C-alpha cells in the first residue's frame, strides 16, 4: 500500500517571545548583555526546530519512495514436454503478440551442448489464452532441408499469422515462419563457410524484419568471428553489408526495436561490449565509454529512444549492465558482485519497471550449477523479485512482455543434476497492491 508523505510539520513557538520579555531570570547563567542573550536563545530554538525537521522528513521521504518499489500480482506456471537429460535444453526465446497469443521456441539440447547431434531438434509451444500446446516444427529429414542439430534461438511475431523464428541448423543459419497454420523453413543466406548463427530476430511488419548473429570462415586464416546482420524485405532474406561495419569482428546476441528507424543490437567484439544502432538508413557502431574491461552483452531491451538497457557478463568483476539515455551509454551497478554473474534476458515495461534474468554461480568450477534470479529496476535501484515455490528449480532463460503489461518467462526445469529437464513457462499478471 502506498504511503503518502504528510506535509512538513510546522511548530509554532509563542513561548520564545515570552522568554525574551523575561530574560532577567537567565542573568545568572547566560553571559553578556540582553541582546546577546536574546540572539543566542533564538538561535537555540531555530536549531532545535531544524533538528526535529531532519528527523521527521527523511522517514516520510523514504516511505514514499519505497512505496513505488513493490509489485503485486499472480504467477501462473506450466511444465511442458521433456527436453534432454542434461544441460539447459529448453526455451531460448519468447514472444507475446497479445495476452492470448504467445510463442516460445528452443531446442531439445542445450545451447551450450552438441547441437550437431541428430537428436537435436527445434521445439515450439503456443499459448492461446487457455492452454499451452506443443506445435509441430520442421524436423531434419522431413523434406524441409533442415539439417540435424537445429535449434530456435529467437522468436518474434507481429500478427497471429506472421511469426519469425531464427537460429542455427548445424552450421547454417535457420529461419522459419509461422503463417497461421504451420511453420515453414524460409531460405536464409550464410556469410561464412564454416559456422553461421542467428541469435536474435525482431519482426517489425510483414515486409520488414531483422536478424543478428555471427559467422566464421576457416578458409581465411587466421579465422575470425564476425558479426552477421540479415534483413527480410517481404520477399527474401539478405546479408546486410555496411561500409562502416565492414566485416567487423564480433558477435551480436540480441536485438530490440523501438521503431522501424530506431533499432539496437548488442553483443561483443574481442570480449569487449558492442552496440550497434539502425537509424533507418544504416547501421553504425555506438561506443560504450567506461567499459574497457572484458564485458560481453547478451541482451538489450528498449523502453524508448532515450531509455535502453543492455546487460551481459563481466570477466573482471565490475559492471554487467549499461544504460542508454539518448546521448551516451553509461555503466550501472547492480545489486550483486559482478564476478560470476551474468544477465541473459531483459524486458523494459517502463522507465521505472525493467526486468532481467540473472545467472549466478560460485566459481568457474561450478558454472553448470548456476542459479537463476529475477531482478527488477524500480527507477532507483535493482532488487530481486521473490518467486513462487513452483519456480524454485526453474532455469529461466528468456523474458518478454505483452501489450497490456503481463510479463512472460520461459526456460527449463529439472529435479536435479543428471535428471531429465522439461520445458517451463510462467507469466506474471500485475495487480494493484493492497
URNORVEN-V213497 format. One line per field, one symbol per residue. ss: DSSP state (a for helix, b for strand, c for the rest). burial: # if it has 9 or more other C-alpha atoms within 8 Angstrom, else .. Layout:
ss=???
burial=???
This chain:
ss=ccccccccccccccaaaaaaacaaaacccccccaaaaaaaaaaaaaaaaaaaaaaaaaaaaaaaaacccccbbbbbbbbbbbbbcccccbbbbbbbbbccbbbbbbbccccccccccccccbbbbbbccccbbbcccccccccccccccbbbbbbbbbbccbbbbbbbbccbbbbbbbccccbbbcccccccccbbbbbbbbbbbccbbbbbbbbbccccccccbbbbbbbbccccbbbcccccccccbcbbbbbbbbbccbbbbbbbbccbbbbbbbccccbbbcccccccccbbbbbbbbbbccbbbbbbbbccccccbbbbccccbbbbccccccccbbbbbbbbbbccbbbbbbbbcccaaaaaacbbbbbbbccccbbbccccaaaccbbbbbbbbcccccbbbbbbbbccccccbbbbbbbbbbbccc
burial=...............#......#............###...#..#...#...#...#..##.##..#.....#.#.#.#...##.##########################..###...#########...#....####...#.#############.#.##################...###..#.###############.#############....#.#########...###.....#...##########..#########..########...###..#..#..##########.#####################...####.#..#############.###########....##..#.#######...#...........##########.##########....############....
